[in-house]
Amino acid sequence: RRYRLGALLTNTYLTLGDNQIREYGFSVGVSFPWRNSQNLYTHTTFNVTYEYGIRGTTANDLIKENYHIITIGVTLHDFWFLKAKYD
């Protein structure tokens, strides 16, 4: 298994009046290796990530947004689609 941890702090492209809209948050993730038919590990992984963030401000009657994102993905890192030349 591989674990990941990240953080973000950025000014978005939006400026409303004198207020620059900011975004900040953090993310955590884990990758699980795939085993092939011979029960050996390959470099292909299944990935799961959770992100929580806050965007905006309540100053000058603007809107502040809290968001949660869950991402599930697969990273293919092997020769899955090549035909073997020899047995």
Helices and strands as residue ranges (DSSP letters): E 2-16, E 19-35, E 41-56, G 59-61, E 64-75
